[in-house]
């Protein structure tokens, strides 16, 4: 294998090399697929297809794949096997690279890549190197030379790889695979936890499943105006501005990725207090509501509903996300077209509902759903922390800052 260990190349990598480590060009380590195949042909249409949209950024995880035939694909694709790395050459800043681990087809926007010499390079080590900032920064730099952010074959071949001895590559890959094993387990568990939450919500918030202590108490009938009061208190300066989202409920506007400004003074906003339910008139039919946990101000385009004594606020927050309630919000919304529906407070007030009359039952239901939701949030946080840990380990292990023990360096 050709190697270049010149001081100039090492300096370009921005690293002081550990003993027995060297800097080589990517093209000396790998070979790329050359010809494309017709996904409509027999033998190919049944193969699983991997495109950039199926590769999770920064992790190498593959999801939601289907066969080329199911996707009705007609343009040429690359074939890969169980040993290939699949790298998305489009927008390299998204950092999409994976080892599918099966035989299939990939988009022409990807490169199937094989190790040229297995005696010198470990495939899994190279995968992690390609996921690292060391590789991504170089790929982004060469992609800017083209009109469309894309890494061409000649530029990919010139990217520098810092390469330890083969035994150390394998040990590094094993350490990082431990992080991935935990992440894979969480990824399998999260959909099950979300499904459990949806089932609990549907059953408990519709009365189909009753808690034992309250099973003999019939649910009551009312209109929402009997259970909630429309609040229009004027806002005041010094309070955070809150926004309603479909997935996260009521959040601080500053936490959103998009810039938003309505040009109104604080006094022109509506005041909201802890326990209030706030909804977006234009998106309530999609479930855009949330429980207020802190005093703040919201857009006057929102509606603020304050639960009366007969309704627990936490129960109401879950209740308003239930499929039956979202359907009722849609049914009582009005607009010229389907995407311009609005639920005004006067229409909200006349919606007929069934609900558990006991505050204790409402609070017990809210406790169960809050706990199930919190378990999901903790798993999502753990997944993020593991990915942060993995990135930190990659930075140190792939540069030699931290060495893993092998027979050669023990």
KEGUMAR-160093 format. One line per 5 residues: number of its first residue (from 1); for each residue x, y, z of N, C-alpha, C. Coordinates in steps of 0.1 Angstrom, whole numbers, padded with zeros to 4 digits. Example, Ala and Ser with C-alpha at 12.3 -4.5 7.8 and 13.67 -1.06 7.14 Angstrom:
! residues 2
1) 0132/-0057/0078/0123/-0045/0078/0132/-0033/0078 ~ 0128/-0022/0071/0137/-0011/0071/0129/0000/0079
END
This chain:
! residues 410
1) 0008/-0012/0000/0000/0000/0000/0009/0012/0000 ~ 0006/0021/-0009/0014/0034/-0010/0010/0042/0002 ~ 0021/0048/0008/0018/0057/0020/0027/0069/0018 ~ 0022/0080/0024/0029/0093/0024/0030/0098/0038 ~ 0041/0097/0044/0043/0101/0058/0051/0114/0059
6) 0052/0122/0048/0060/0134/0048/0055/0144/0059 ~ 0064/0152/0065/0060/0162/0075/0049/0171/0069 ~ 0050/0175/0056/0041/0184/0050/0026/0178/0051 ~ 0025/0165/0047/0012/0159/0047/0006/0158/0062 ~ 0015/0154/0071/0011/0154/0085/0007/0167/0090
11) 0014/0178/0086/0010/0191/0090/-0004/0195/0085 ~ -0006/0191/0072/-0019/0194/0066/-0030/0188/0074 ~ -0028/0176/0079/-0038/0169/0087/-0040/0176/0101 ~ -0031/0185/0104/-0032/0192/0117/-0029/0184/0129 ~ -0021/0174/0127/-0019/0164/0138/-0004/0161/0140
16) 0000/0158/0152/0013/0152/0155/0011/0137/0156 ~ 0017/0130/0147/0014/0116/0146/0020/0108/0157 ~ 0012/0098/0162/0016/0089/0172/0026/0079/0166 ~ 0034/0073/0174/0044/0063/0169/0037/0052/0161 ~ 0043/0049/0149/0038/0039/0140/0025/0043/0133
21) 0020/0055/0135/0009/0060/0127/0014/0067/0115 ~ 0006/0068/0105/0010/0075/0092/-0002/0081/0086 ~ 0000/0091/0077/-0010/0098/0069/-0010/0093/0055 ~ -0021/0088/0050/-0022/0083/0036/-0034/0089/0029 ~ -0034/0089/0016/-0046/0093/0009/-0057/0083/0008
26) -0069/0087/0009/-0081/0078/0009/-0080/0069/-0004 ~ -0076/0074/-0015/-0076/0066/-0027/-0067/0055/-0027 ~ -0056/0055/-0019/-0047/0044/-0018/-0053/0033/-0009 ~ -0063/0035/-0002/-0069/0025/0007/-0081/0018/0001 ~ -0087/0024/-0009/-0101/0020/-0013/-0102/0019/-0028
31) -0113/0012/-0032/-0117/0012/-0046/-0132/0015/-0046 ~ -0137/0023/-0056/-0151/0027/-0057/-0158/0019/-0068 ~ -0171/0017/-0067/-0179/0011/-0077/-0178/0018/-0090 ~ -0177/0011/-0101/-0175/0017/-0114/-0188/0018/-0123 ~ -0195/0007/-0124/-0207/0007/-0133/-0220/0007/-0126
36) -0230/0011/-0133/-0244/0012/-0127/-0252/0000/-0133 ~ -0263/-0003/-0126/-0272/-0014/-0130/-0286/-0008/-0131 ~ -0295/-0015/-0139/-0308/-0011/-0141/-0317/-0017/-0130 ~ -0323/-0008/-0121/-0331/-0014/-0110/-0344/-0021/-0114 ~ -0347/-0019/-0127/-0360/-0026/-0131/-0357/-0040/-0136
41) -0345/-0044/-0137/-0341/-0057/-0142/-0344/-0068/-0132 ~ -0346/-0080/-0137/-0348/-0091/-0128/-0335/-0093/-0120 ~ -0337/-0096/-0107/-0325/-0098/-0099/-0321/-0085/-0091 ~ -0325/-0073/-0097/-0322/-0061/-0090/-0334/-0054/-0084 ~ -0346/-0055/-0090/-0358/-0049/-0085/-0361/-0053/-0071
46) -0358/-0065/-0067/-0361/-0070/-0054/-0351/-0066/-0044 ~ -0340/-0060/-0048/-0329/-0057/-0039/-0333/-0044/-0031 ~ -0328/-0044/-0018/-0330/-0033/-0009/-0322/-0021/-0014 ~ -0329/-0009/-0014/-0322/0003/-0019/-0319/0012/-0007 ~ -0307/0018/-0008/-0302/0027/0002/-0299/0040/-0005
51) -0305/0051/0000/-0303/0064/-0005/-0298/0073/0006 ~ -0294/0086/0003/-0290/0095/0014/-0301/0097/0024 ~ -0314/0096/0020/-0325/0098/0029/-0326/0087/0039 ~ -0320/0075/0036/-0320/0064/0045/-0309/0063/0055 ~ -0299/0072/0054/-0287/0072/0063/-0288/0083/0073
56) -0288/0080/0085/-0288/0090/0096/-0275/0098/0097 ~ -0276/0111/0097/-0265/0120/0098/-0256/0117/0110 ~ -0243/0115/0108/-0234/0115/0119/-0233/0102/0126 ~ -0242/0092/0124/-0242/0080/0132/-0239/0067/0123 ~ -0242/0067/0110/-0240/0055/0102/-0252/0046/0103
61) -0263/0050/0110/-0274/0041/0111/-0283/0042/0098 ~ -0288/0030/0094/-0297/0029/0082/-0311/0027/0087 ~ -0321/0033/0081/-0334/0032/0085/-0344/0033/0073 ~ -0356/0027/0075/-0367/0029/0065/-0363/0025/0051 ~ -0356/0015/0049/-0352/0010/0035/-0363/0002/0029
66) -0364/0002/0016/-0374/-0006/0008/-0367/-0011/-0004 ~ -0373/-0020/-0011/-0367/-0025/-0024/-0369/-0015/-0035 ~ -0360/-0017/-0045/-0360/-0008/-0057/-0374/-0009/-0064 ~ -0379/-0021/-0064/-0392/-0023/-0071/-0404/-0016/-0063 ~ -0403/-0017/-0050/-0414/-0010/-0042/-0413/0005/-0044
71) -0401/0010/-0047/-0399/0025/-0049/-0401/0029/-0063 ~ -0404/0019/-0072/-0406/0022/-0086/-0394/0030/-0093 ~ -0382/0025/-0089/-0370/0032/-0094/-0367/0028/-0109 ~ -0362/0038/-0116/-0360/0036/-0131/-0346/0040/-0135 ~ -0339/0049/-0127/-0326/0054/-0131/-0315/0044/-0126
76) -0303/0045/-0132/-0292/0036/-0128/-0288/0037/-0114 ~ -0285/0026/-0108/-0280/0025/-0094/-0267/0018/-0093 ~ -0260/0019/-0082/-0248/0012/-0079/-0252/-0001/-0071 ~ -0245/-0012/-0074/-0247/-0024/-0066/-0236/-0024/-0055 ~ -0240/-0029/-0043/-0230/-0031/-0033/-0232/-0044/-0026
81) -0223/-0049/-0018/-0224/-0062/-0011/-0222/-0060/0004 ~ -0221/-0071/0011/-0221/-0071/0025/-0209/-0064/0031 ~ -0198/-0063/0023/-0185/-0057/0027/-0184/-0042/0024 ~ -0193/-0036/0017/-0192/-0023/0012/-0195/-0012/0023 ~ -0188/-0001/0021/-0192/0012/0028/-0200/0020/0018
86) -0211/0026/0022/-0219/0034/0013/-0218/0049/0018 ~ -0213/0057/0009/-0210/0071/0013/-0218/0081/0004 ~ -0226/0090/0010/-0233/0100/0003/-0224/0111/-0002 ~ -0223/0113/-0015/-0213/0123/-0020/-0220/0137/-0020 ~ -0233/0138/-0019/-0240/0150/-0020/-0241/0157/-0006
91) -0238/0170/-0005/-0238/0177/0007/-0231/0170/0018 ~ -0218/0169/0017/-0210/0161/0027/-0211/0167/0041 ~ -0215/0179/0043/-0217/0185/0056/-0227/0177/0064 ~ -0236/0169/0057/-0246/0161/0064/-0240/0148/0070 ~ -0228/0145/0066/-0221/0134/0072/-0229/0121/0071
96) -0232/0116/0059/-0240/0104/0058/-0231/0093/0051 ~ -0228/0083/0060/-0220/0072/0055/-0224/0060/0064 ~ -0224/0048/0058/-0229/0036/0066/-0223/0024/0060 ~ -0224/0013/0068/-0221/-0001/0063/-0235/-0008/0064 ~ -0242/-0009/0053/-0255/-0016/0053/-0255/-0030/0059
101) -0244/-0038/0055/-0243/-0051/0060/-0251/-0061/0052 ~ -0256/-0057/0040/-0264/-0067/0032/-0261/-0063/0017 ~ -0265/-0072/0008/-0264/-0069/-0006/-0275/-0061/-0011 ~ -0273/-0050/-0018/-0284/-0041/-0023/-0279/-0032/-0033 ~ -0288/-0022/-0035/-0285/-0011/-0045/-0284/0002/-0037
106) -0277/0012/-0043/-0276/0025/-0037/-0278/0036/-0047 ~ -0283/0047/-0043/-0285/0059/-0052/-0272/0062/-0059 ~ -0274/0068/-0071/-0262/0073/-0078/-0256/0085/-0071 ~ -0263/0090/-0061/-0257/0101/-0052/-0248/0096/-0042 ~ -0246/0083/-0042/-0237/0076/-0032/-0226/0069/-0039
111) -0215/0066/-0032/-0204/0058/-0037/-0204/0045/-0029 ~ -0205/0033/-0035/-0201/0021/-0028/-0186/0020/-0027 ~ -0180/0017/-0016/-0166/0018/-0014/-0161/0005/-0007 ~ -0150/-0001/-0012/-0145/-0013/-0007/-0130/-0010/-0002 ~ -0126/-0018/0007/-0112/-0017/0012/-0103/-0024/0001
116) -0092/-0017/-0003/-0084/-0023/-0013/-0075/-0034/-0008 ~ -0071/-0033/0004/-0062/-0043/0010/-0066/-0045/0025 ~ -0073/-0057/0027/-0078/-0060/0041/-0066/-0062/0051 ~ -0054/-0065/0046/-0043/-0067/0055/-0038/-0054/0061 ~ -0041/-0043/0055/-0036/-0030/0060/-0047/-0021/0066
121) -0060/-0023/0063/-0070/-0014/0067/-0082/-0022/0072 ~ -0088/-0018/0084/-0100/-0024/0089/-0112/-0016/0084 ~ -0121/-0023/0078/-0133/-0015/0072/-0140/-0007/0083 ~ -0143/-0013/0094/-0151/-0006/0105/-0143/0006/0110 ~ -0130/0005/0111/-0122/0017/0115/-0124/0028/0104
126) -0123/0024/0091/-0124/0034/0081/-0138/0041/0081 ~ -0148/0033/0084/-0162/0039/0086/-0162/0049/0096 ~ -0156/0047/0108/-0157/0056/0119/-0148/0069/0115 ~ -0137/0066/0108/-0129/0078/0104/-0137/0087/0094 ~ -0145/0080/0085/-0153/0088/0076/-0164/0096/0083
131) -0168/0091/0094/-0178/0098/0102/-0173/0109/0111 ~ -0160/0109/0112/-0153/0119/0121/-0151/0133/0115 ~ -0149/0142/0123/-0147/0156/0119/-0134/0157/0110 ~ -0124/0148/0113/-0112/0148/0105/-0115/0146/0090 ~ -0124/0137/0087/-0127/0134/0074/-0138/0145/0068
136) -0148/0148/0076/-0159/0156/0071/-0154/0170/0068 ~ -0145/0176/0076/-0139/0189/0072/-0133/0189/0059 ~ -0125/0179/0056/-0118/0178/0043/-0128/0177/0031 ~ -0139/0168/0034/-0149/0166/0023/-0156/0179/0020 ~ -0160/0186/0031/-0167/0199/0029/-0158/0209/0021
141) -0145/0209/0024/-0136/0218/0017/-0135/0215/0002 ~ -0134/0203/-0002/-0133/0200/-0016/-0146/0201/-0023 ~ -0158/0199/-0016/-0171/0200/-0022/-0174/0215/-0026 ~ -0168/0224/-0020/-0171/0238/-0023/-0165/0242/-0037 ~ -0157/0234/-0043/-0151/0237/-0056/-0161/0235/-0067
146) -0173/0229/-0064/-0183/0227/-0074/-0195/0235/-0071 ~ -0203/0237/-0082/-0216/0245/-0080/-0225/0238/-0070 ~ -0227/0225/-0071/-0235/0217/-0062/-0226/0211/-0051 ~ -0228/0213/-0038/-0220/0206/-0028/-0219/0191/-0030 ~ -0208/0186/-0036/-0206/0172/-0039/-0192/0169/-0039
151) -0189/0157/-0035/-0175/0152/-0034/-0173/0143/-0047 ~ -0164/0148/-0056/-0161/0140/-0068/-0151/0130/-0065 ~ -0150/0120/-0073/-0141/0109/-0071/-0126/0113/-0069 ~ -0121/0122/-0078/-0107/0126/-0077/-0104/0133/-0063 ~ -0114/0141/-0059/-0112/0148/-0046/-0113/0139/-0035
156) -0122/0129/-0035/-0124/0119/-0025/-0111/0112/-0023 ~ -0105/0108/-0034/-0092/0100/-0034/-0081/0108/-0027 ~ -0081/0121/-0027/-0070/0129/-0021/-0072/0132/-0006 ~ -0084/0129/-0001/-0086/0132/0013/-0076/0123/0022 ~ -0071/0130/0032/-0061/0124/0040/-0067/0115/0051
161) -0061/0104/0054/-0065/0095/0065/-0054/0092/0074 ~ -0056/0094/0087/-0045/0091/0097/-0047/0077/0101 ~ -0037/0069/0098/-0039/0054/0099/-0029/0048/0109 ~ -0035/0042/0120/-0026/0035/0129/-0024/0021/0124 ~ -0016/0013/0131/-0014/-0001/0127/-0027/-0009/0127
166) -0028/-0020/0119/-0041/-0027/0118/-0047/-0032/0131 ~ -0038/-0037/0140/-0044/-0042/0153/-0050/-0031/0161 ~ -0044/-0019/0160/-0050/-0008/0168/-0062/-0003/0161 ~ -0063/-0003/0148/-0075/0000/0141/-0087/-0008/0146 ~ -0084/-0021/0147/-0095/-0031/0151/-0099/-0028/0165
171) -0090/-0025/0174/-0094/-0022/0188/-0102/-0009/0189 ~ -0098/0001/0181/-0105/0014/0181/-0119/0012/0176 ~ -0121/0004/0166/-0134/0001/0160/-0143/-0006/0171 ~ -0137/-0016/0178/-0144/-0023/0188/-0149/-0014/0199 ~ -0141/-0004/0204/-0145/0006/0214/-0157/0014/0209
176) -0157/0019/0197/-0167/0027/0191/-0180/0019/0188 ~ -0178/0006/0185/-0190/-0003/0183/-0198/-0005/0195 ~ -0191/-0004/0207/-0198/-0006/0219/-0208/0006/0221 ~ -0204/0018/0217/-0213/0029/0218/-0225/0027/0208 ~ -0222/0022/0196/-0232/0020/0186/-0242/0009/0190
181) -0237/-0002/0197/-0246/-0012/0202/-0256/-0007/0212 ~ -0252/0002/0221/-0262/0008/0230/-0272/0017/0222 ~ -0267/0024/0213/-0276/0033/0205/-0285/0025/0197 ~ -0281/0014/0191/-0290/0005/0183/-0301/0000/0192 ~ -0298/-0004/0205/-0308/-0009/0214/-0318/0002/0217
186) -0313/0014/0219/-0323/0025/0222/-0331/0028/0210 ~ -0325/0027/0198/-0333/0030/0186/-0344/0019/0184 ~ -0342/0007/0188/-0352/-0003/0187/-0363/-0001/0198 ~ -0358/0004/0210/-0368/0005/0221/-0377/0017/0220 ~ -0372/0028/0214/-0379/0041/0214/-0393/0039/0206
191) -0393/0033/0194/-0406/0031/0187/-0416/0023/0196 ~ -0411/0013/0203/-0420/0006/0212/-0425/0014/0223 ~ -0417/0023/0229/-0421/0031/0240/-0431/0042/0235 ~ -0429/0047/0223/-0439/0057/0217/-0452/0050/0214 ~ -0451/0038/0209/-0464/0030/0206/-0471/0028/0219
196) -0464/0024/0229/-0471/0022/0242/-0477/0035/0247 ~ -0470/0046/0246/-0476/0059/0250/-0489/0062/0242 ~ -0489/0060/0229/-0500/0062/0221/-0512/0053/0225 ~ -0509/0041/0228/-0520/0031/0232/-0526/0035/0246 ~ -0517/0039/0255/-0522/0043/0268/-0530/0056/0267
201) -0526/0065/0259/-0533/0078/0257/-0547/0075/0251 ~ -0547/0067/0241/-0560/0064/0234/-0570/0057/0244 ~ -0565/0047/0251/-0574/0040/0260/-0578/0048/0272 ~ -0569/0055/0279/-0572/0062/0291/-0580/0075/0289 ~ -0577/0082/0277/-0583/0094/0275/-0597/0093/0268
206) -0600/0081/0264/-0613/0078/0257/-0623/0071/0267 ~ -0617/0066/0278/-0626/0059/0287/-0627/0044/0284 ~ -0620/0040/0274/-0620/0025/0270/-0613/0017/0281 ~ -0604/0023/0287/-0597/0016/0298/-0598/0025/0311 ~ -0604/0019/0321/-0606/0027/0334/-0596/0022/0344
211) -0592/0031/0353/-0584/0028/0364/-0593/0021/0374 ~ -0588/0011/0381/-0597/0002/0389/-0605/0011/0400 ~ -0598/0020/0406/-0605/0028/0417/-0617/0036/0412 ~ -0618/0038/0399/-0628/0047/0394/-0637/0040/0384 ~ -0636/0027/0382/-0643/0020/0372/-0658/0021/0373
216) -0663/0023/0385/-0678/0024/0387/-0684/0038/0386 ~ -0675/0048/0383/-0680/0062/0381/-0681/0065/0366 ~ -0693/0068/0362/-0695/0071/0348/-0688/0084/0344 ~ -0684/0085/0332/-0679/0098/0327/-0690/0108/0325 ~ -0687/0120/0326/-0697/0131/0325/-0698/0137/0311
221) -0709/0143/0307/-0710/0150/0294/-0710/0165/0297 ~ -0703/0173/0288/-0703/0187/0289/-0699/0193/0276 ~ -0699/0206/0276/-0693/0214/0265/-0680/0220/0270 ~ -0670/0222/0261/-0657/0227/0266/-0658/0240/0273 ~ -0668/0248/0269/-0670/0261/0276/-0674/0260/0290
226) -0679/0248/0294/-0682/0246/0308/-0670/0242/0316 ~ -0659/0238/0309/-0648/0233/0316/-0636/0242/0316 ~ -0636/0252/0306/-0625/0261/0304/-0630/0275/0302 ~ -0622/0285/0307/-0626/0299/0305/-0616/0306/0296 ~ -0621/0314/0286/-0613/0321/0277/-0607/0333/0284
231) -0593/0334/0283/-0586/0345/0290/-0579/0354/0280 ~ -0581/0367/0283/-0575/0377/0274/-0568/0388/0283 ~ -0560/0384/0292/-0552/0393/0300/-0541/0399/0292 ~ -0539/0412/0294/-0529/0419/0287/-0515/0416/0292 ~ -0506/0414/0282/-0492/0410/0286/-0485/0422/0292
236) -0473/0419/0297/-0465/0430/0303/-0450/0427/0300 ~ -0442/0437/0301/-0428/0436/0298/-0420/0427/0308 ~ -0409/0422/0304/-0401/0414/0313/-0404/0399/0313 ~ -0414/0395/0306/-0418/0381/0306/-0413/0374/0293 ~ -0410/0361/0293/-0406/0354/0281/-0417/0353/0271
241) -0414/0353/0258/-0424/0351/0248/-0425/0336/0245 ~ -0437/0330/0245/-0439/0316/0243/-0445/0313/0230 ~ -0443/0302/0224/-0449/0298/0211/-0454/0283/0212 ~ -0465/0281/0205/-0471/0268/0205/-0465/0259/0193 ~ -0461/0247/0196/-0457/0238/0186/-0465/0225/0187
246) -0466/0218/0176/-0474/0206/0175/-0467/0195/0184 ~ -0454/0193/0183/-0448/0182/0189/-0443/0185/0204 ~ -0439/0197/0206/-0433/0201/0219/-0443/0209/0228 ~ -0454/0212/0223/-0463/0220/0232/-0459/0234/0232 ~ -0461/0240/0244/-0457/0255/0246/-0443/0256/0250
251) -0435/0263/0242/-0421/0264/0245/-0417/0279/0244 ~ -0405/0282/0249/-0400/0296/0247/-0397/0298/0232 ~ -0400/0310/0227/-0398/0312/0213/-0383/0312/0209 ~ -0375/0316/0218/-0360/0316/0216/-0355/0302/0214 ~ -0362/0292/0218/-0357/0278/0217/-0359/0272/0203
256) -0367/0279/0195/-0371/0274/0182/-0359/0278/0172 ~ -0358/0269/0162/-0347/0271/0152/-0349/0283/0143 ~ -0362/0286/0141/-0365/0297/0132/-0366/0310/0139 ~ -0363/0321/0132/-0365/0335/0137/-0379/0339/0136 ~ -0385/0345/0146/-0399/0349/0146/-0400/0362/0153
261) -0407/0372/0147/-0410/0385/0153/-0423/0390/0148 ~ -0432/0393/0157/-0445/0398/0153/-0446/0414/0153 ~ -0435/0420/0158/-0435/0435/0158/-0444/0441/0169 ~ -0449/0433/0178/-0459/0438/0188/-0451/0441/0201 ~ -0457/0451/0209/-0451/0453/0222/-0456/0443/0231
266) -0449/0441/0243/-0454/0431/0253/-0469/0433/0257 ~ -0473/0446/0258/-0487/0448/0262/-0497/0444/0251 ~ -0492/0443/0239/-0502/0438/0228/-0503/0423/0228 ~ -0495/0416/0236/-0495/0401/0237/-0506/0397/0247 ~ -0508/0385/0248/-0517/0379/0259/-0508/0373/0270
271) -0513/0376/0282/-0506/0370/0294/-0510/0356/0296 ~ -0501/0347/0299/-0504/0333/0302/-0498/0330/0315 ~ -0505/0321/0323/-0501/0318/0336/-0499/0302/0337 ~ -0491/0297/0347/-0489/0283/0348/-0503/0276/0350 ~ -0505/0265/0342/-0518/0258/0342/-0527/0262/0331
276) -0524/0273/0324/-0532/0276/0312/-0529/0267/0301 ~ -0539/0265/0292/-0538/0258/0280/-0538/0268/0268 ~ -0528/0268/0260/-0527/0277/0249/-0528/0270/0236 ~ -0536/0275/0226/-0536/0268/0213/-0536/0278/0202 ~ -0531/0273/0191/-0529/0280/0178/-0542/0279/0170
281) -0549/0290/0168/-0562/0289/0162/-0561/0282/0148 ~ -0550/0285/0141/-0548/0280/0127/-0543/0265/0127 ~ -0539/0260/0138/-0533/0246/0138/-0539/0237/0149 ~ -0549/0242/0155/-0555/0233/0166/-0560/0220/0160 ~ -0565/0220/0148/-0570/0208/0141/-0559/0198/0139
286) -0546/0203/0141/-0535/0194/0140/-0529/0190/0153 ~ -0535/0195/0164/-0530/0193/0177/-0520/0203/0183 ~ -0520/0215/0177/-0511/0225/0182/-0516/0232/0194 ~ -0513/0226/0206/-0517/0232/0219/-0506/0228/0229 ~ -0506/0235/0240/-0497/0232/0250/-0500/0237/0264
291) -0495/0231/0274/-0497/0235/0288/-0486/0245/0292 ~ -0491/0256/0298/-0481/0266/0303/-0475/0262/0316 ~ -0462/0263/0317/-0455/0259/0330/-0448/0271/0336 ~ -0449/0283/0330/-0443/0295/0335/-0451/0307/0330 ~ -0450/0318/0338/-0457/0330/0334/-0450/0336/0321
296) -0458/0340/0311/-0452/0345/0299/-0462/0353/0291 ~ -0458/0356/0279/-0467/0362/0269/-0467/0354/0256 ~ -0479/0355/0250/-0481/0348/0237/-0487/0357/0227 ~ -0486/0353/0214/-0492/0361/0204/-0507/0362/0206 ~ -0513/0374/0202/-0527/0376/0203/-0535/0367/0193
301) -0528/0361/0184/-0534/0351/0174/-0537/0338/0181 ~ -0531/0336/0193/-0534/0324/0200/-0547/0325/0209 ~ -0551/0314/0214/-0563/0314/0223/-0558/0309/0237 ~ -0560/0315/0247/-0556/0311/0261/-0569/0306/0268 ~ -0569/0293/0272/-0580/0287/0279/-0575/0283/0293
306) -0582/0288/0303/-0579/0285/0317/-0588/0274/0322 ~ -0583/0262/0326/-0591/0252/0331/-0599/0256/0344 ~ -0612/0253/0345/-0619/0256/0356/-0616/0245/0367 ~ -0623/0246/0379/-0619/0238/0390/-0622/0223/0387 ~ -0630/0220/0378/-0634/0206/0375/-0624/0199/0366
311) -0614/0206/0361/-0604/0201/0351/-0590/0202/0356 ~ -0582/0191/0356/-0568/0192/0360/-0560/0196/0347 ~ -0552/0206/0348/-0544/0212/0336/-0536/0201/0329 ~ -0529/0193/0337/-0520/0182/0331/-0529/0172/0323 ~ -0540/0169/0329/-0549/0160/0322/-0554/0166/0309
316) -0557/0179/0309/-0562/0187/0298/-0552/0187/0287 ~ -0539/0189/0290/-0528/0189/0280/-0527/0176/0273 ~ -0528/0165/0279/-0528/0152/0273/-0541/0150/0265 ~ -0552/0153/0271/-0566/0151/0265/-0567/0158/0251 ~ -0561/0170/0250/-0562/0178/0238/-0553/0172/0227
321) -0545/0163/0230/-0536/0156/0220/-0542/0143/0215 ~ -0553/0138/0222/-0559/0125/0219/-0566/0126/0205 ~ -0565/0115/0197/-0571/0115/0184/-0585/0120/0183 ~ -0594/0115/0193/-0608/0119/0193/-0609/0134/0194 ~ -0601/0140/0203/-0602/0155/0206/-0597/0162/0193
326) -0586/0158/0188/-0581/0165/0176/-0591/0164/0164 ~ -0598/0153/0163/-0609/0152/0153/-0620/0162/0156 ~ -0624/0164/0169/-0634/0173/0172/-0629/0188/0169 ~ -0617/0190/0172/-0611/0204/0169/-0612/0207/0154 ~ -0609/0196/0146/-0610/0198/0132/-0625/0200/0127
331) -0634/0192/0133/-0648/0193/0129/-0654/0207/0133 ~ -0649/0213/0143/-0655/0226/0147/-0646/0238/0142 ~ -0636/0235/0134/-0628/0246/0128/-0635/0250/0115 ~ -0633/0263/0111/-0639/0268/0099/-0628/0276/0090 ~ -0630/0275/0077/-0621/0282/0068/-0625/0279/0054
336) -0620/0287/0044/-0624/0286/0030/-0618/0274/0024 ~ -0606/0270/0029/-0599/0258/0024/-0595/0249/0035 ~ -0591/0237/0032/-0587/0227/0043/-0575/0232/0051 ~ -0566/0239/0044/-0553/0243/0051/-0555/0257/0057 ~ -0567/0263/0057/-0569/0276/0063/-0579/0275/0074
341) -0581/0263/0080/-0591/0262/0091/-0586/0269/0103 ~ -0596/0275/0111/-0593/0282/0123/-0604/0277/0134 ~ -0599/0275/0146/-0608/0272/0157/-0608/0284/0166 ~ -0619/0291/0165/-0621/0303/0174/-0626/0299/0187 ~ -0624/0308/0197/-0628/0304/0211/-0643/0302/0212
346) -0652/0309/0204/-0666/0307/0205/-0670/0293/0200 ~ -0663/0288/0190/-0665/0274/0185/-0659/0264/0194 ~ -0648/0267/0200/-0642/0258/0210/-0651/0255/0221 ~ -0658/0266/0226/-0667/0265/0238/-0678/0256/0236 ~ -0683/0253/0224/-0695/0245/0222/-0692/0231/0218
351) -0679/0227/0218/-0676/0213/0215/-0681/0204/0226 ~ -0689/0193/0222/-0694/0184/0232/-0683/0173/0235 ~ -0681/0170/0248/-0671/0161/0252/-0676/0152/0263 ~ -0670/0140/0265/-0671/0131/0276/-0658/0132/0284 ~ -0659/0133/0297/-0646/0134/0305/-0649/0127/0319
356) -0638/0123/0326/-0639/0118/0339/-0642/0129/0349 ~ -0653/0129/0356/-0656/0140/0365/-0648/0141/0378 ~ -0641/0130/0381/-0633/0130/0393/-0619/0136/0390 ~ -0615/0147/0398/-0602/0153/0396/-0591/0143/0399 ~ -0594/0134/0409/-0584/0124/0413/-0581/0114/0401
361) -0592/0110/0394/-0590/0102/0382/-0582/0109/0371 ~ -0586/0122/0369/-0578/0129/0359/-0564/0130/0363 ~ -0561/0133/0375/-0547/0134/0380/-0539/0121/0379 ~ -0547/0110/0382/-0540/0096/0381/-0537/0093/0366 ~ -0546/0097/0357/-0544/0095/0343/-0532/0103/0338
366) -0531/0116/0343/-0520/0125/0339/-0507/0119/0344 ~ -0507/0114/0357/-0495/0108/0362/-0489/0097/0354 ~ -0498/0088/0349/-0494/0076/0341/-0488/0081/0328 ~ -0495/0091/0321/-0490/0095/0308/-0478/0104/0310 ~ -0477/0112/0320/-0465/0120/0323/-0453/0110/0325
371) -0455/0099/0332/-0444/0090/0335/-0440/0083/0322 ~ -0449/0079/0314/-0446/0072/0301/-0439/0082/0292 ~ -0443/0094/0292/-0437/0104/0283/-0423/0108/0288 ~ -0421/0108/0301/-0408/0111/0307/-0398/0100/0304 ~ -0403/0087/0304/-0394/0076/0300/-0389/0078/0286
376) -0397/0082/0277/-0393/0084/0263/-0383/0096/0262 ~ -0385/0106/0270/-0376/0118/0270/-0362/0114/0275 ~ -0362/0106/0286/-0350/0101/0292/-0342/0092/0282 ~ -0349/0084/0275/-0342/0075/0265/-0336/0084/0254 ~ -0344/0094/0249/-0339/0103/0239/-0327/0111/0243
381) -0327/0115/0256/-0315/0122/0262/-0303/0113/0263 ~ -0306/0100/0267/-0295/0091/0268/-0289/0088/0254 ~ -0297/0087/0244/-0292/0085/0230/-0283/0097/0226 ~ -0287/0109/0229/-0279/0120/0226/-0266/0120/0233 ~ -0266/0117/0246/-0254/0117/0254/-0244/0106/0249
386) -0249/0094/0245/-0241/0084/0240/-0234/0089/0227 ~ -0242/0095/0218/-0236/0101/0206/-0225/0111/0208 ~ -0228/0120/0219/-0218/0129/0222/-0205/0123/0228 ~ -0207/0112/0236/-0196/0105/0241/-0188/0098/0229 ~ -0195/0093/0220/-0189/0086/0208/-0181/0096/0200
391) -0187/0108/0198/-0179/0118/0190/-0166/0122/0198 ~ -0167/0124/0211/-0155/0127/0219/-0145/0116/0218 ~ -0149/0104/0219/-0140/0092/0218/-0134/0092/0204 ~ -0142/0094/0193/-0136/0094/0180/-0125/0105/0178 ~ -0128/0117/0184/-0118/0127/0182/-0105/0123/0189
396) -0105/0116/0200/-0093/0113/0207/-0087/0100/0202 ~ -0095/0090/0199/-0090/0077/0195/-0084/0078/0180 ~ -0091/0085/0172/-0087/0086/0158/-0075/0095/0155 ~ -0071/0102/0165/-0059/0111/0164/-0047/0105/0172 ~ -0050/0095/0180/-0039/0089/0188/-0037/0097/0201
401) -0046/0106/0204/-0045/0113/0217/-0047/0103/0228 ~ -0056/0094/0226/-0058/0083/0236/-0055/0070/0228 ~ -0046/0062/0234/-0042/0050/0227/-0049/0038/0233 ~ -0054/0029/0225/-0060/0016/0230/-0049/0006/0231 ~ -0049/-0003/0241/-0037/-0012/0243/-0038/-0023/0232
406) -0027/-0026/0226/-0025/-0038/0218/-0012/-0045/0221 ~ -0010/-0056/0216/0003/-0063/0219/0015/-0055/0215 ~ 0013/-0047/0204/0024/-0040/0199/0028/-0027/0207 ~ 0017/-0021/0214/0020/-0009/0221/0018/-0011/0236 ~ 0016/-0023/0241/0014/-0026/0255/0026/-0024/0263
END
